[in-house]
Amino acid sequence: MRRLFLAALPAMFLAALPAPAHAEDPTFTLVIRNHLFEPARLEVPANAKFRLVVKNMDPTAEEFESKELKREKVIAGGTEAVILLGPLKPGTYRFVGEYHEATAKGVLVAK
């Protein structure tokens, strides 16, 4: 009986661990192409956590930066990154591609 209990301990501990919150969160995608964000305006849910996948289709690196969202992430050319965000209050949150700020601009609109 004691052996069965000891053998079951690892499974009991694993079952007690919470699942990662971001696994169930909705996912939204931004694409960087020709130093522009597509779409430049992205609606996301207010008051909820979500994942933002940023795909850099350009051959050069770009940095997703938003002072309002308090996020910075360098994304190498031809790669993608996941940025966990939220919950956000309803509103508009600006972001830029720091390496090409003149063209790489956008907003997240939390509704």
C-alpha positions as CSV (number, residue, x, y, z in Angstrom):
1,M,0.0,0.0,0.0
2,R,2.8,2.4,0.9
3,R,4.5,1.7,-2.4
4,L,1.4,2.5,-4.4
5,F,1.1,5.8,-2.5
6,L,4.7,6.7,-3.1
7,A,4.4,5.8,-6.8
8,A,1.4,8.1,-7.1
9,L,3.0,11.1,-5.5
10,P,4.6,12.6,-8.7
11,A,1.3,12.3,-10.6
12,M,-0.5,13.9,-7.7
13,F,1.8,16.9,-7.7
14,L,1.6,17.3,-11.4
15,A,-2.2,17.3,-11.3
16,A,-2.1,20.0,-8.6
17,L,-0.1,22.4,-10.7
18,P,-2.2,25.0,-12.5
19,A,-2.1,25.1,-16.3
20,P,-0.2,28.0,-17.8
21,A,-2.7,30.9,-18.1
22,H,-1.4,31.9,-21.5
23,A,-2.1,28.5,-23.1
24,E,-5.9,29.3,-23.2
25,D,-5.6,33.0,-24.0
26,P,-6.7,34.3,-27.4
27,T,-3.9,35.0,-29.9
28,F,-3.6,37.9,-32.3
29,T,-1.0,38.4,-35.0
30,L,1.0,41.3,-36.3
31,V,3.2,41.1,-39.3
32,I,6.2,43.3,-40.0
33,R,6.7,43.6,-43.8
34,N,8.6,46.4,-45.6
35,H,9.1,48.1,-42.2
36,L,5.4,48.4,-41.7
37,F,3.0,46.7,-39.2
38,E,0.1,44.8,-40.7
39,P,-2.5,45.5,-39.6
40,A,-1.6,49.0,-38.3
41,R,-4.7,48.9,-36.1
42,L,-5.5,45.7,-34.2
43,E,-8.6,45.3,-32.0
44,V,-8.1,43.1,-28.9
45,P,-10.4,42.3,-26.0
46,A,-10.4,44.7,-23.0
47,N,-10.0,43.2,-19.5
48,A,-8.6,39.9,-20.7
49,K,-5.1,38.4,-21.1
50,F,-4.0,37.6,-24.7
51,R,-1.0,36.6,-26.8
52,L,0.4,38.9,-29.5
53,V,2.4,37.0,-32.1
54,V,4.7,39.4,-34.0
55,K,6.1,37.9,-37.3
56,N,9.0,39.7,-38.8
57,M,8.9,39.0,-42.6
58,D,11.7,41.5,-43.3
59,P,15.3,40.2,-43.5
60,T,16.5,42.7,-40.9
61,A,15.7,42.9,-37.1
62,E,13.0,45.1,-35.7
63,E,12.1,46.0,-32.2
64,F,8.5,46.0,-31.1
65,E,8.2,48.8,-28.6
66,S,5.3,50.3,-26.6
67,K,5.9,52.6,-23.7
68,E,2.1,52.5,-23.0
69,L,2.1,48.6,-22.9
70,K,5.5,48.6,-21.1
71,R,6.9,46.1,-23.7
72,E,10.1,45.9,-25.8
73,K,11.0,42.9,-27.9
74,V,13.7,42.6,-30.6
75,I,12.6,40.3,-33.4
76,A,15.2,39.0,-35.7
77,G,14.5,39.1,-39.5
78,G,12.5,36.1,-40.6
79,T,11.4,35.1,-37.1
80,E,8.6,35.6,-34.8
81,A,8.0,36.4,-31.1
82,V,5.2,36.0,-28.6
83,I,4.4,38.9,-26.3
84,L,2.0,38.2,-23.4
85,L,-0.3,41.2,-22.7
86,G,-3.3,42.2,-20.7
87,P,-5.6,42.6,-19.1
88,L,-5.8,46.0,-20.7
89,K,-8.4,48.7,-19.8
90,P,-10.5,49.9,-22.8
91,G,-8.5,52.3,-24.8
92,T,-5.8,52.8,-27.5
93,Y,-2.2,51.7,-27.0
94,R,0.4,52.9,-29.5
95,F,3.4,50.8,-30.6
96,V,6.3,51.3,-33.0
97,G,9.1,49.5,-34.6
98,E,12.0,51.3,-32.9
99,Y,14.4,50.7,-35.7
100,H,12.1,52.2,-38.3
101,E,9.9,54.5,-36.3
102,A,9.1,56.7,-39.4
103,T,7.1,53.9,-41.0
104,A,6.6,51.1,-38.4
105,K,3.7,52.4,-36.3
106,G,0.5,51.0,-35.0
107,V,-2.1,50.9,-32.3
108,L,-3.8,48.2,-30.3
109,V,-7.4,49.1,-29.5
110,A,-8.8,47.3,-26.4
111,K,-12.6,47.0,-26.5
